[in-house]
Amino acid sequence: MTWSLPLPATLSASVALSVTTPTVMKAVPQLDIARFAGRWHEIARLPSPLQRLTDRDIRLDIEPLEADHYRLRRTCVGTDGSERVQDIQARRRYPVEEPGQFQRSAAPAWAQWLPSTWKDLWVVAADRHYQWLMLGEPHLRELWLLAREPQMERQVLEALKSTARGLGYDLAPLIVSGQLRSFQMV
C-alpha cells in the first residue's frame, strides 16, 4: 500500500495524480522526525474545538523537546488582526511500531497526567519530500492539511481531499484557510 501521494515538485498538465487509500485508517508507516519538525502552514481543516472558524494565516511550528515529546505551537491571526499563539504538547505513542501516531494535549502541564487530556493525532499522509502533510485522528472528526509554504497547488489539494474522502472523512464542512494556486503552463 502507498501511504503518500506521489506528487512531483513541479506539476504539469500531463501529470495524473494517483491516490491509493487504505480501507482502514492508519498512520504513515515511516516518519522522518527531522524532516517532520519545523514550520507548516495550514491549507485546510475540518472545524475543530481548538480553533475559531475565523482564524486565518495559521502556522504550526513543530519542535522536538525530549525523547518522543514535541511542542506544537499554533499561531494564527484573528478577525481583529491580533496574533494568537497556542502551545500544544505532543508525544509519540509507539515510536518504533507506529511512528506516525501521536497524542496531543492542550491542557496545562499540571493536568496532563490525566489520560482524558490526551487525544490522538496521526500523520495519515505525507509527501515523500515533506512538502505537505495530512493530520487526522481515527474517529474522523478532525483533519488538517498542511504545507511548508502558505499556498498550495489546487490540484494537490484536490488529491488530498480525495485521499481524505477515501479514509472516510466527511469534507462538507472543510474550511480552506490557505492560499491556492492553479497550475499554469509557462
Disulfide bonds with the S-S distance in Angstrom:
none
